[in-house]
Amino acid sequence: MHLPAELLPVLAALQSVGRPRLVGGCVRDWLLGIAPTDFDLEVASASFDSLHRVLAPLGATDVVGRSFGVIKLRLRSGTEYDISLPRRESKTGAGHRGFAVAPDPTLSEAEAAARRDFTLNAIAWDPAARHLIDPHGGEADLRARRLRHVGPAFVEDPLRVLRAMQLAARFDLTLDPATADLCRSIAPTFAELPVERIWHEWAKWAEKSATPRGRPSAGLRVLAATGWLAHFPELAALDGCPQDPEWHPEGDVFTHTGHCCDALARDPEWINSDPRRRRLLMFAVLLHDVGKPAVTRQETKAGSPALRWVSPGHEPAGVALSEAFLRSIGAPHDHAPAITPLVANHMVHHHGGPDGLGPNAIRRLARRLAPATIDELALVMRADSEGRPPLHSPETLALIDRLRARATELALGDAAPRAILQGRHLIATGLAPGPDFKALLAAAFEAQLDGAFVDEATALIWLSKNVPPPPPLPA
């Protein structure tokens, strides 16, 4: 494992008082061929005071976690490392926080690893001997793409089921059947989880599948396999909701949604976006069809006597359901306003005919989407189109590209239109500020969206033709 140069003095200091091990995600990522970014250390055969004594000269030490045997070390470069003693955990109450934690530097390697959730997170690396310590078979599970619990204490923490969801998504893992059974057995304990912890795991699912192995649908399959999908009714309703096989040969809406999420996770633009944008777009794709179960029905089309599955109006029907889902998982308040316009407009590229939308329609679309953008809508549309294997539609992708190109020409690809006419322009014509200002500015903005003017000069011409004449002066 390649270690940062600034970590080497830390390891040397720790080796002077105990047996340091690199643990958790950094070892897992390294074995998966992903460059580790966070390095956590566990030090056996040392006391908390000895750890603090040798670490203090290296940087700022935060000992708030003393009762848990944890020190947070901040180096002068700003890098932080969590350094802990091995510890025992015992269940004392309900929920994610109902544990008593006691540091115990005498624990064996296997005992120290036994408190971890999954075997792939229970692998340690000995930096002195340069070898793996793997008492629970985590490396073999990684090779088999298997997500397996460490031991029977797994059921004590229901949050681990949602951790299974996001880990499966990030690394394309399949849940071990015995682990799925344990998850199913604790499904009723979901209510014990604080919503902020639920959000933490969903956020990881939505933003951290940007790895070479990322497959968000694997996380959705974990929810289905464990019975935990029922805790998210907006998603559960997708399972078994039928679609026309001509347009959706992949299957029902739940299957389609998984394929769409995977398509987005393969998109280079999504991969290279910042975490918040990745999160918003992934949730938009996850929720884009949540309106379908409420409106799906069979009817004849185009004069054919055969019944076909249709879902008219599923775009607007998905808005309230998307809001409900985001509230239930504790999403930040600014997420729904950026996600629901993408849900409500994800079929708009089909509304303009073979030539696509015109400038006026694009201006209005950009306004409806705000604070989301047409560029972001294009990513959602592309994922939707590509989420129908083995069907591939170059014509649909061309419509999406044409919409995005025209929006860029109008300077509306990444922003909503801004009103050109402002109150100061009305005042300059001699109008006094008053209640009529708002109505006149609104009418001006509507005219702008219809293409009546495109810059300040043409806006003033429009204003001169449409502003009411000032009242006559008194005699």
C-alpha positions in Angstrom: 0.0 0.0 0.0 1.3 3.4 -0.9 1.3 5.7 2.1 1.4 9.5 2.2 4.9 10.7 3.2 3.4 12.7 6.0 1.9 9.6 7.5 5.2 7.9 7.9 6.4 9.9 11.0 3.0 9.2 12.6 3.5 5.5 12.1 7.0 5.6 13.5 5.7 7.4 16.6 2.9 4.9 17.1 5.3 1.9 16.6 7.3 3.2 19.6 4.3 2.6 21.9 2.2 -0.1 20.3 1.2 -2.1 17.2 -0.4 0.2 14.7 -2.6 -1.2 11.9 -4.3 0.5 9.0 -8.0 -0.5 9.1 -11.3 -0.1 7.4 -12.0 1.6 4.2 -8.4 2.4 3.2 -7.5 -1.3 3.1 -10.7 -2.2 1.3 -10.2 0.5 -1.4 -6.6 -0.5 -1.9 -7.5 -4.1 -2.5 -10.1 -3.0 -5.0 -7.5 -1.0 -6.9 -8.9 2.4 -5.7 -6.4 4.9 -4.3 -7.2 5.3 -0.6 -7.8 8.9 0.6 -8.7 8.4 4.3 -6.3 6.4 6.4 -7.6 5.3 9.8 -5.3 3.6 12.3 -5.9 1.3 15.2 -3.1 0.7 17.8 -3.0 -2.3 20.0 -0.8 -2.8 23.1 -0.8 0.9 23.9 -2.6 3.2 26.4 -4.5 6.3 25.5 -2.0 8.5 27.4 0.9 7.0 25.5 -0.8 7.6 22.2 -1.5 11.2 23.1 2.1 11.7 24.3 3.8 10.6 21.1 1.2 12.2 18.8 1.1 15.7 20.5 4.5 16.8 19.0 3.2 16.0 15.4 0.2 18.2 15.3 -3.0 19.3 17.0 -4.7 16.5 18.9 -8.4 16.3 19.7 -9.1 14.0 22.6 -12.9 14.6 22.8 -13.2 10.8 21.9 -11.1 9.7 24.9 -14.0 7.6 26.4 -14.0 5.7 23.1 -10.3 5.5 22.8 -10.1 7.8 19.8 -7.7 10.7 19.1 -8.1 12.9 16.0 -4.7 14.2 14.8 -4.5 17.2 12.6 -1.1 17.7 11.0 0.3 21.1 10.1 -0.7 20.4 6.5 -4.3 20.3 7.5 -4.6 16.5 7.0 -6.5 14.7 9.7 -6.1 11.1 10.9 -8.3 9.1 13.3 -6.2 7.0 15.6 -7.9 4.6 18.0 -7.4 1.8 20.5 -9.1 -1.5 19.8 -12.5 -1.6 21.6 -15.3 -3.7 22.8 -18.9 -2.9 22.1 -22.0 -4.2 23.9 -25.6 -3.5 23.1 -27.3 -1.5 25.8 -30.4 -0.1 24.1 -32.4 0.4 21.0 -31.1 2.0 17.8 -27.9 3.0 16.2 -26.5 4.7 19.4 -27.5 2.1 22.0 -24.0 0.7 22.6 -21.5 0.8 25.4 -18.0 1.2 24.1 -14.9 0.3 26.1 -11.3 0.6 24.7 -9.3 -2.5 25.2 -5.7 -2.5 23.9 -5.3 -6.2 24.8 -7.7 -7.5 22.2 -6.4 -9.9 19.6 -6.5 -9.0 15.9 -9.6 -11.2 15.4 -11.4 -9.8 18.4 -10.7 -6.2 17.4 -12.0 -6.9 13.9 -15.1 -8.7 15.2 -16.9 -5.4 16.0 -16.9 -4.3 12.4 -19.9 -4.7 10.1 -18.8 -6.5 7.0 -15.8 -8.7 6.3 -14.5 -6.4 3.6 -14.2 -3.7 6.3 -12.6 -6.0 8.8 -9.2 -6.4 7.0 -6.2 -4.7 8.5 -2.7 -3.9 7.1 0.4 -4.2 9.2 2.7 -1.4 7.9 5.8 -2.8 9.6 5.5 -6.3 8.4 3.7 -5.2 5.2 1.1 -7.9 5.2 -2.7 -8.2 5.5 -4.4 -9.3 8.7 -7.7 -10.9 7.6 -9.2 -13.1 10.4 -12.7 -13.1 8.9 -12.1 -13.8 5.2 -12.7 -10.3 3.8 -10.2 -10.5 1.0 -11.9 -13.7 -0.4 -15.3 -11.9 -0.1 -13.9 -9.0 -2.1 -12.7 -11.2 -4.8 -16.1 -12.9 -5.0 -17.9 -9.5 -5.0 -19.7 -10.7 -1.9 -20.9 -8.5 1.0 -21.0 -10.6 4.1 -21.5 -9.8 7.8 -18.7 -10.4 10.3 -20.7 -12.1 13.0 -24.0 -12.4 14.8 -23.6 -9.0 16.5 -24.5 -7.5 13.1 -28.2 -7.5 14.0 -27.5 -5.1 16.9 -27.2 -2.1 14.6 -30.0 -1.7 12.0 -28.0 1.1 10.3 -25.8 -1.7 8.9 -28.6 -2.6 6.4 -28.4 0.9 4.8 -24.6 0.6 4.9 -25.0 -2.6 2.9 -27.1 -0.6 0.4 -24.5 2.1 -0.2 -21.5 -0.3 -0.1 -23.1 -2.6 -2.7 -23.8 0.4 -4.9 -20.3 1.8 -4.6 -18.5 -1.5 -5.3 -21.0 -3.6 -7.2 -21.4 -6.2 -4.5 -24.0 -8.9 -4.0 -25.4 -9.4 -0.6 -24.6 -12.8 1.0 -27.8 -14.8 1.5 -27.2 -15.4 5.2 -26.6 -11.6 5.6 -29.8 -10.9 3.7 -31.7 -13.1 6.1 -30.3 -11.2 9.1 -31.2 -7.9 7.5 -34.7 -9.2 6.9 -35.0 -10.2 10.5 -34.4 -6.7 11.8 -36.5 -4.9 9.3 -38.9 -3.7 12.1 -36.1 -1.9 13.8 -35.9 0.7 11.0 -38.0 3.0 13.1 -35.2 3.2 15.6 -32.8 4.9 13.2 -32.5 8.7 13.4 -33.3 10.4 10.1 -29.9 12.1 10.0 -28.2 8.7 9.9 -30.6 7.4 7.2 -29.7 10.5 5.1 -26.0 9.9 5.6 -26.2 6.4 4.0 -28.5 7.5 1.2 -26.2 10.4 0.4 -23.3 8.0 0.1 -25.4 5.9 -2.3 -26.2 8.9 -4.4 -22.8 10.5 -4.7 -20.1 7.8 -4.2 -20.9 5.4 -7.0 -18.4 7.4 -9.1 -15.9 4.6 -8.9 -14.8 2.1 -11.7 -17.1 -0.5 -10.0 -20.0 1.8 -9.1 -23.5 0.3 -9.8 -26.3 2.1 -7.9 -28.8 -0.6 -8.8 -26.9 -3.1 -6.7 -27.8 -1.0 -3.6 -31.5 -0.9 -4.7 -31.4 -4.7 -5.0 -30.1 -4.9 -1.4 -33.2 -3.1 -0.3 -35.4 -5.4 -2.3 -33.6 -8.6 -1.1 -33.9 -7.6 2.6 -37.4 -6.4 2.7 -36.2 -2.9 3.5 -37.6 -1.5 0.3 -41.0 -1.4 2.1 -39.6 1.4 4.3 -39.4 3.6 1.2 -43.0 3.3 -0.2 -42.4 5.6 -3.2 -39.7 3.2 -4.4 -41.5 0.0 -3.3 -44.5 1.0 -5.6 -42.1 0.8 -8.6 -41.5 -2.9 -8.0 -43.9 -4.8 -10.3 -45.3 -1.7 -12.0 -45.7 -2.8 -15.7 -44.4 -1.0 -18.8 -44.9 -1.5 -22.5 -42.3 -4.1 -23.5 -41.9 -2.4 -26.9 -40.4 0.7 -25.2 -39.2 -1.0 -22.0 -37.9 -4.5 -22.8 -35.9 -4.4 -19.6 -39.0 -5.0 -17.4 -41.0 -3.2 -14.7 -40.4 0.4 -13.5 -38.1 -0.7 -10.6 -35.9 -2.6 -13.0 -35.8 0.4 -15.4 -35.0 2.8 -12.5 -32.0 0.7 -11.5 -30.7 0.6 -15.1 -31.1 4.4 -15.4 -29.2 5.0 -12.2 -26.4 2.7 -13.5 -26.4 4.6 -16.8 -26.0 7.9 -15.0 -23.1 6.5 -12.9 -21.3 5.6 -16.2 -21.7 9.2 -17.6 -18.3 11.0 -17.5 -20.0 14.3 -16.9 -21.7 12.9 -13.8 -18.5 11.3 -12.6 -16.6 14.5 -12.9 -19.2 16.6 -11.2 -18.9 17.8 -7.6 -20.5 15.6 -4.9 -23.6 17.8 -4.4 -24.3 17.8 -8.2 -23.8 14.0 -8.4 -26.2 13.6 -5.5 -28.9 15.8 -6.9 -28.8 14.2 -10.3 -28.8 10.6 -8.9 -31.8 11.3 -6.8 -33.5 12.9 -9.8 -32.9 9.7 -11.8 -34.0 7.5 -8.9 -37.3 9.4 -8.6 -38.0 10.3 -12.3 -40.7 7.7 -12.6 -42.2 7.5 -9.1 -45.4 9.0 -10.6 -46.0 6.0 -12.8 -47.7 3.6 -10.4 -50.4 6.1 -9.7 -51.3 6.6 -13.4 -50.3 3.4 -15.2 -53.1 1.7 -17.1 -53.9 -0.2 -20.2 -55.5 1.3 -23.3 -55.5 1.0 -27.0 -53.4 3.3 -29.1 -53.2 4.4 -32.7 -56.3 2.4 -33.7 -54.9 -0.9 -32.7 -57.2 -3.2 -30.8 -54.3 -4.5 -28.6 -54.1 -3.1 -25.1 -50.8 -1.4 -24.2 -49.4 -0.1 -20.9 -49.3 3.7 -20.7 -48.5 6.2 -18.0 -49.9 9.6 -19.0 -49.2 12.4 -16.7 -46.5 10.5 -14.7 -44.1 13.5 -14.8 -46.2 15.9 -12.7 -47.6 13.0 -10.6 -44.0 12.3 -9.5 -43.4 15.7 -7.9 -45.2 15.3 -4.6 -44.0 11.7 -4.3 -40.4 12.8 -4.8 -40.8 15.5 -2.1 -42.3 12.9 0.3 -39.4 10.5 -0.3 -36.8 13.2 0.2 -38.4 14.3 3.4 -38.5 10.7 4.7 -34.8 10.2 4.2 -33.8 13.5 5.8 -32.6 15.2 2.6 -31.5 18.9 3.1 -34.3 21.4 2.4 -32.5 22.7 -0.7 -32.6 19.4 -2.5 -36.2 19.0 -3.4 -36.4 22.4 -5.2 -33.5 21.3 -7.4 -34.7 17.7 -8.0 -38.4 17.9 -8.5 -38.2 20.2 -11.6 -36.0 17.5 -13.3 -38.7 14.9 -12.4 -41.5 17.1 -13.7 -39.8 17.8 -17.1 -37.8 14.6 -17.9 -40.0 13.9 -21.0 -40.0 17.4 -22.5 -37.5 16.5 -25.3 -40.3 14.5 -26.8 -42.8 17.4 -26.8 -41.2 19.4 -29.7 -41.6 16.9 -32.5 -38.7 15.7 -34.7 -37.2 19.2 -34.9 -37.0 19.7 -31.1 -38.1 22.6 -29.0 -37.9 26.1 -30.3 -36.3 29.1 -28.6 -39.4 30.3 -26.8 -40.1 26.8 -25.4 -36.5 26.5 -24.3 -36.6 29.9 -22.4 -39.8 28.8 -20.6 -38.2 25.4 -19.8 -35.1 27.0 -18.4 -37.3 29.1 -16.1 -39.4 26.1 -15.0 -36.3 24.1 -14.1 -34.6 26.7 -11.9 -32.6 26.2 -9.8 -31.8 23.1 -11.9 -30.6 23.6 -15.4 -31.2 22.3 -18.9 -27.7 20.8 -18.9 -28.7 18.8 -15.8 -32.0 17.8 -17.3 -30.1 16.5 -20.4 -28.1 14.2 -18.1 -31.3 12.8 -16.5 -32.9 12.4 -20.0 -29.9 10.6 -21.3 -29.8 8.2 -18.3 -33.6 7.6 -18.8 -33.0 6.7 -22.5 -30.0 4.5 -21.8 -31.8 2.6 -19.0 -33.8 0.3 -21.3 -31.3 -2.4 -22.3 -31.0 -3.9 -24.8 -32.8 -1.0 -26.4 -30.7 1.9 -27.6 -32.2 5.0 -29.2 -29.8 7.2 -31.2 -32.8 9.3 -32.2 -33.7 10.2 -28.6 -30.1 11.0 -27.8 -29.9 13.3 -30.8 -33.0 15.1 -29.6 -31.4 15.6 -26.2 -28.2 16.8 -27.7 -30.1 19.2 -29.9 -32.0 20.6 -27.0 -28.8 21.2 -25.0 -27.0 22.8 -28.0 -29.9 25.2 -28.6 -30.0 26.1 -24.9 -26.3 26.8 -25.0 -26.7 29.1 -28.0 -29.3 31.0 -26.0 -27.0 31.1 -22.9 -29.5 29.0 -21.1 -27.8 25.7 -20.7 -26.5 26.2 -17.2 -28.7 29.1 -16.0 -32.3 30.3 -16.0 -33.3 33.4 -18.0 -33.0 36.7 -16.1 -35.4 39.5 -16.6 -33.9 42.2 -18.8 -36.4 45.0 -17.8 -36.1 46.2 -14.2 -37.8 48.8 -12.1 -35.2 51.4 -13.0 -36.2 51.2 -16.6 -39.8 51.9 -15.7 -38.8 54.8 -13.5 -36.8 56.2 -16.4 -39.9 56.4 -18.5 -41.6 58.6 -15.9 -43.6 56.0 -14.1 -43.7 56.4 -10.3 -43.0 53.3 -8.2 -46.3 51.6 -7.2 -48.4 48.5 -7.2 -48.6 48.4 -11.0 -44.8 47.9 -11.3 -45.0 44.2 -10.4 -47.7 43.4 -13.0 -45.9 45.4 -15.7 -42.5 43.7 -15.0 -44.2 40.3 -15.0 -45.8 41.1 -18.4 -42.4 42.2 -19.7 -40.7 39.0 -18.6 -43.4 36.9 -20.3 -42.8 38.9 -23.5 -39.1 38.3 -23.1 -39.7 34.6 -22.9 -41.8 34.8 -26.0 -38.9 36.4 -27.8 -40.3 39.9 -28.1 -36.9 41.3 -27.1 -33.5 39.9 -26.4 -31.4 42.7 -25.0 -31.8 46.0 -23.2 -32.0 48.1 -26.4 -34.9 46.0 -27.8 -36.5 45.7 -24.3 -36.7 49.5 -24.2 -38.4 49.6 -27.6 -40.9 47.1 -26.3 -41.4 49.1 -23.2 -42.0 52.3 -25.2 -44.8 50.6 -27.0 -46.4 48.9 -24.0 -46.0 51.2 -21.0 -49.2 53.1 -20.1 -49.0 56.8 -20.7 -48.4 58.9 -17.6 -51.6 60.6 -16.2 -52.1 64.2 -17.4 -50.9 67.0 -15.3 -53.5 68.8 -13.3 -54.8 72.0 -14.9 
